Amino acid sequence: MLNLFKMDPERVRWDLAEAADGSCRLTVHHARGTVVESFRTAELALARIYKLEELLLRALEDDFTHPRSTQ
């Protein structure tokens, strides 16, 4: 399973790979790096995806609200 969502102006891509035993590997690629995690079930992996999307969007909002100095 592959999905994309847009974090203006960044793009985030996640890949969820399920093994024969039902376990899953989640890989999330975003502008700040890559997150790889393993889960016992797809449901647990999907819950984590939603949480990561929330955290990434919050980080983006913080960047716009509190820009870092370039000095």
N, C-alpha and C positions, 0 to 999 in steps of 0.2 A: 504494500500500500504506500503510495506517495502522495503528499499533499503540499500545497504552498499556501502561504498567506502573506499579505503585504503589510509591512510596518513602514509607513511613509518615512523616508524614501527607501527603506531597506526591505529586502525580500528574505523570508524565512522558509526553509524547505525541511520537511521531516519525512523520514522513511521508517516504516514499521515493518519488520520482517518477522514472520511467525515460523517457528520450528515445528517439526512433526509432533513433538510432545506438548504443544500448546504454548510453550514459552515464547517470549518476544524480545527482540532487540530494537530499541528506539534510537534513531540517530537524528539529531536536530542540527542543521547547519544555519548559522546566522552570521551577521556582519562581525560579531565579536568572538566568533569561534564555533566549535562543534561540541555538542553534548551527546554522549553515548551512554545508554542505560539499558539494563536487562530487567525483565519482569516475568513473573510466573504465568500471567495471563494477558490477553489482549485488552481486557477491560481495565486492568491496572495500568497498562501502558497508555491507553487513551485518557485515563484520568490524569496521568502525568503530563500528557500533551497539553491538555487544557490549562493545567497549572503553569507550565512553561510559557505558553502563549500569554497568560495573564502577567507573569513576571517580566517577559520581554517588552510587552506593551507598557507596563509601568516604568521600566527603565527608559524607554523612549520618551515617555511623557516627562520624566525627570530631566532628561537631556534638554528638552525644549523649555522647561520651566526654570531650570537652573543651569544655564550654559556654562561650560568650563572656560576659564580664561586661557587665551592662547599666548599669553606673555610668558 
